Amino acid sequence: MTSAELIAMEEQYGAHNYHPLDVVIERAQGPWVWDVEGKRYLDCLAAYSAVNQGHCHPRLVKVMQDQVHKLTLTSRAFRNNLWPLFAKETCELLGYEMMLPMNSGAEAVETAVKTARKWGYLKKGIPLNQAEIIVCSGNFHGRTTTIVSFSDDPDGRDYYGPYTPGFVMVEYGNLEALKKAITPNTAAFLVEPIQGESGVVSPPSGYLRAAAQLCKENNVLLMCDEIQSGLGRTGTLLASEHEGVKPDLITIGKALSGGMYPVSAVLSSREILGVFKPGTHGSTYGGNPLACAVSREALRVLVEEKLCENAAAMGDYLINGLRRIDTPHIDFVRGIGLWVGIVLKPQAGGARRFCVALKERGILAKDTHTHIIRLAPPLVVTKADIDWALGEIGQVFKTL
């Protein structure tokens, strides 16, 4: 079927909760994808960083094929041979004592919220049902009913009330606002080290380190959502490493399986995750053998193929190249590693038209918050790929 036919079918039968570019992808390899007509595109979104290892990485494909013939699901009612290995290797790689596996990123964040509240009651002594979690403006942590309750994005939040109480919002990057918001009932501070959905927004230098100290002084858990920012995207395994911070709890997902399968996890200390006892939390698919097999290999690929290092080097090269583009449309370029936001001036006419034009020239990018073009190619991207992309991006800005 043609792209036009498939798009018409999707418009008829699929709920309209997305506004995708009109490209229908049929296959992919590394940083490249092909549509049903055979045209090739450089993927500069990487499935919101889920395919950091590149599309259909051959090592991940082989592990998945091998495991699917052996054992796919037991549920956690029984033990399987891969979950202990996955837990041990992930904890040792990221420096935590204990791990709780889930499936989607939103499930990991929900688990973090439940962990913080239960820890607050059982360990900190917060009066029952009075726990508060501080969150930041501009946040994106998922789309469940509880998570959208602490979103300030009208599109994601409106008409889903009544909203879950217990969340206090402060300005992202504002340390004084955080300090004022902490009370004896504060169980945790949930923050993205870098905000991806807001357009690759970094807080002021030193903010996360100072926030960690504030949390420590007030017996508040620092919980970092590293679902997009973690696992190599910013040039380090975790974005919190840039400030030398080890959060009390982290959530990871997306690239944890290299785009092969939904896998997420919460990592923390034994004291914190120890609040869960048998029957108090769980997931049918969490920690299943197929997920464990693929994720173990996905983490090995990140380390052995030095994808963090490549993200740091290629990210600097991409950002510097974008800043050299001579155009009246770009206000400024910001980013870290292979995570970049091209912020357009108001008179540029919005980011969507530029993304459409980039698509026509073989680059798939995402517009966000009306005036920002987000670029996040897989971490396997090469200098030659970036040189080609910079040429095409420059032509689009010249033409439009």
DABEL-V722719 format. One record per residue. RES is the residue in one letter. PHI is phi in radians with two decimals (none if undefined). D_FIRST is the distance of its C-alpha to the first C-alpha in Angstrom with 2 decimals. Layout:
RES:PHI:D_FIRST
RES:PHI:D_FIRST
This chain:
M:none:0.00
T:-1.42:3.80
S:-1.01:6.73
A:-1.06:8.26
E:-1.16:6.27
L:-1.20:6.66
I:-1.12:10.08
A:-1.09:11.05
M:-1.15:10.52
E:-1.10:12.57
E:-1.09:15.08
Q:-1.37:15.64
Y:-1.86:16.08
G:-1.71:17.12
A:-1.05:20.68
H:-1.62:21.17
N:-1.62:23.44
Y:-2.27:21.62
H:-2.26:20.94
P:-1.29:18.51
L:-1.14:17.80
D:-1.44:14.52
V:-2.30:13.11
V:-1.99:10.40
I:-1.47:12.07
E:-1.95:10.91
R:-2.65:14.38
A:-2.73:17.93
Q:-2.74:21.42
G:1.07:24.68
P:-1.58:24.46
W:-1.93:21.21
V:-2.30:17.51
W:-2.23:14.42
D:-1.52:11.20
V:-1.18:7.71
E:-1.55:9.08
G:1.68:12.19
K:-1.33:14.61
R:-1.71:17.40
Y:-2.35:19.18
L:-1.50:22.50
D:-1.39:22.25
C:-1.85:25.36
L:-2.20:25.11
A:0.98:24.88
A:0.92:23.61
Y:0.97:26.96
S:1.35:28.79
A:-1.33:27.38
V:-1.94:26.29
N:-0.99:29.61
Q:-1.39:29.62
G:1.61:26.32
H:-1.14:22.89
C:0.87:22.98
H:-0.97:26.62
P:-1.02:27.50
R:-1.17:30.65
L:-1.26:28.92
V:-1.06:26.22
K:-1.13:29.10
V:-1.08:31.21
M:-1.14:28.49
Q:-1.07:27.70
D:-1.13:31.44
Q:-1.23:32.27
V:-1.15:29.61
H:-1.51:31.38
K:-1.77:34.75
L:-2.90:34.76
T:-1.95:32.38
L:-2.63:34.35
T:-2.12:37.98
S:1.17:38.43
R:-1.46:41.54
A:-1.19:43.71
F:-2.27:44.13
R:-1.61:44.28
N:-2.21:41.86
N:-1.38:42.74
L:-1.77:40.39
W:-1.04:41.03
P:-1.04:44.60
L:-1.19:43.48
F:-1.07:40.70
A:-1.09:43.24
K:-1.07:45.95
E:-1.16:43.91
T:-1.23:42.29
C:-1.06:45.65
E:-1.20:47.40
L:-1.15:44.83
L:-1.75:44.92
G:1.45:48.56
Y:-2.14:48.57
E:-1.58:50.40
M:-2.62:48.00
M:-2.47:44.33
L:-2.15:42.49
P:-1.54:38.83
M:-2.33:36.16
N:-2.08:32.35
S:-1.60:31.13
G:-1.08:32.99
A:-1.07:33.99
E:-1.13:35.55
A:-1.12:37.52
V:-1.17:38.84
E:-1.00:39.74
T:-1.12:41.59
A:-1.09:43.39
V:-1.09:44.50
K:-1.11:45.81
T:-1.07:47.54
A:-1.09:49.25
R:-1.13:50.49
K:-1.15:51.82
W:-1.06:53.44
G:-1.05:55.00
Y:-1.36:56.63
L:-1.44:57.65
K:-1.86:58.58
K:-1.55:59.35
G:1.48:60.99
I:-1.15:59.09
P:-0.97:60.07
L:-0.94:57.58
N:1.19:54.65
Q:-1.98:55.84
A:-1.15:53.73
E:-2.13:52.01
I:-2.13:49.23
I:-1.51:49.09
V:-2.23:45.69
C:-2.01:44.80
S:-1.07:43.52
G:1.34:40.01
N:-1.24:39.14
F:-2.45:35.81
H:-2.16:36.20
G:2.38:33.38
R:-2.33:32.51
T:-1.27:34.61
T:-1.06:37.22
T:-1.16:40.05
I:-1.18:38.37
V:-1.20:37.36
S:-1.12:40.99
F:-1.98:42.06
S:-1.72:39.39
D:-1.95:40.37
D:-1.58:36.85
P:-0.99:36.75
D:-1.09:32.98
G:-1.46:33.22
R:-1.88:36.55
D:-1.08:37.12
Y:1.25:37.23
Y:-2.01:37.20
G:-1.29:40.99
P:-1.22:43.53
Y:-1.62:43.28
T:-1.22:44.63
P:-1.39:48.03
G:1.79:49.58
F:-2.14:47.84
V:-2.13:49.56
M:-1.73:47.68
V:-2.19:49.22
E:-1.17:48.17
Y:-1.10:46.16
G:1.50:48.42
N:-1.74:51.57
L:-1.18:54.01
E:-1.14:56.72
A:-1.13:54.44
L:-1.10:53.57
K:-1.03:57.27
K:-1.22:58.18
A:-1.41:55.52
I:-1.27:56.77
T:-2.26:59.02
P:-1.04:60.58
N:-1.62:57.64
T:-1.32:55.00
A:-1.59:53.28
A:-2.75:50.66
F:-2.07:49.07
L:-1.79:45.26
V:-2.57:43.89
E:-1.58:41.09
P:-0.98:42.79
I:-2.40:40.26
Q:-1.52:38.14
G:-1.40:34.49
E:-1.18:32.88
S:-1.40:35.75
G:1.95:34.79
V:1.03:36.41
V:-1.80:39.89
S:-1.75:42.81
P:-1.32:46.14
P:-1.01:49.39
S:-0.99:50.67
G:1.57:52.71
Y:-1.09:51.29
L:-1.13:49.78
R:-1.11:52.93
A:-1.18:55.17
A:-1.13:53.06
A:-1.08:53.38
Q:-1.15:57.14
L:-1.03:57.32
C:-1.09:55.49
K:-1.09:57.84
E:-1.12:60.92
N:-1.90:59.87
N:0.96:58.57
V:-2.06:55.03
L:-1.32:51.96
L:-1.59:49.81
M:-1.99:46.21
C:-1.83:43.63
D:-1.46:39.93
E:-1.90:38.54
I:-1.15:35.03
Q:-1.67:33.52
S:-1.37:36.62
G:-1.53:37.53
L:1.04:36.64
G:1.73:36.87
R:-0.99:35.11
T:-1.69:38.38
G:1.74:39.89
T:-2.34:41.74
L:-1.05:40.82
L:-2.22:41.68
A:-1.14:41.99
S:-1.13:45.31
E:-1.14:46.76
H:-1.05:46.98
E:-1.92:49.94
G:1.14:51.35
V:-1.80:50.58
K:-1.96:49.99
P:-1.06:48.78
D:-1.18:50.21
L:-2.62:46.71
I:-2.25:43.23
T:-1.96:39.73
I:-2.29:37.02
G:-3.07:33.37
K:0.79:29.99
A:-1.17:30.77
L:-1.00:33.02
S:-2.07:30.19
G:1.08:28.36
G:1.41:25.20
M:-1.58:24.94
Y:-2.99:26.32
P:-1.29:28.08
V:-2.46:31.74
S:-2.50:34.51
A:-2.82:38.28
V:-1.98:41.56
L:-2.13:44.33
S:-2.84:47.96
S:-1.53:51.50
R:-1.12:52.93
E:-1.12:55.06
I:-1.39:52.15
L:-1.26:49.54
G:-1.19:52.50
V:-1.20:52.57
F:-1.51:49.97
K:-2.06:51.49
P:-0.90:49.90
G:1.63:48.13
T:-1.57:48.03
H:-2.89:44.45
G:-3.12:41.52
S:-2.82:37.86
T:-0.99:36.34
Y:-1.65:33.98
G:-1.06:36.26
G:1.31:37.54
N:-1.26:35.48
P:-1.04:35.63
L:-1.14:31.99
A:-1.07:32.30
C:-1.13:35.66
A:-1.10:34.59
V:-1.18:31.69
S:-1.20:33.75
R:-1.02:36.77
E:-1.26:34.80
A:-1.08:33.09
L:-1.21:36.60
R:-1.12:37.88
V:-1.07:35.17
L:-0.98:36.17
V:-1.37:39.80
E:-1.21:39.75
E:-1.63:37.32
K:0.92:39.29
L:-1.30:36.34
C:-1.10:38.74
E:-1.10:40.71
N:-1.17:37.68
A:-1.08:36.59
A:-1.14:40.11
A:-1.22:40.34
M:-1.22:36.89
G:-1.13:37.15
D:-1.03:40.42
Y:-1.13:39.02
L:-1.14:36.01
I:-1.07:38.22
N:-1.11:40.84
G:-1.16:38.34
L:-1.13:36.87
R:-1.22:40.43
R:-1.55:41.16
I:-1.19:38.52
D:-1.61:40.56
T:-2.69:39.08
P:-1.37:40.59
H:-1.47:37.60
I:-1.54:38.16
D:-1.40:40.99
F:-2.83:41.00
V:-2.06:38.99
R:-2.25:39.71
G:2.92:38.58
I:-2.68:39.63
G:1.05:38.05
L:-1.62:34.33
W:-2.45:34.15
V:-2.32:34.54
G:-2.04:34.70
I:-1.66:34.82
V:-1.59:36.85
L:-1.63:36.58
K:-1.28:39.38
P:-0.96:39.25
Q:-1.34:39.06
A:-1.25:35.88
G:1.55:33.79
G:1.54:32.09
A:-1.41:29.90
R:-1.03:26.50
R:-1.15:26.50
F:-1.25:27.40
C:-1.15:24.57
V:-1.11:22.08
A:-1.15:23.90
L:-1.12:23.92
K:-1.04:20.17
E:-1.12:19.97
R:-1.71:22.41
G:1.65:20.67
I:-2.20:22.58
L:-1.79:21.39
A:-2.27:24.42
K:-2.07:25.36
D:-1.50:27.58
T:-2.53:30.21
H:0.86:33.16
T:1.22:32.20
H:-2.09:33.94
I:-2.17:33.08
I:-1.73:30.40
R:-1.81:30.14
L:-2.10:29.51
A:-2.67:29.45
P:-1.20:27.85
P:-0.95:28.09
L:-1.30:31.66
V:-1.57:30.83
V:-1.07:30.23
T:-1.89:32.56
K:-1.06:34.82
A:-1.11:32.76
D:-1.06:29.61
I:-1.21:31.75
D:-1.02:33.34
W:-1.09:30.02
A:-1.08:28.92
L:-1.06:32.30
G:-1.10:31.97
E:-1.21:28.64
I:-1.10:30.00
G:-1.06:33.16
Q:-1.17:31.35
V:-1.11:29.47
F:-1.19:32.84
K:-1.21:34.47
T:-1.27:31.96
L:-1.49:31.82
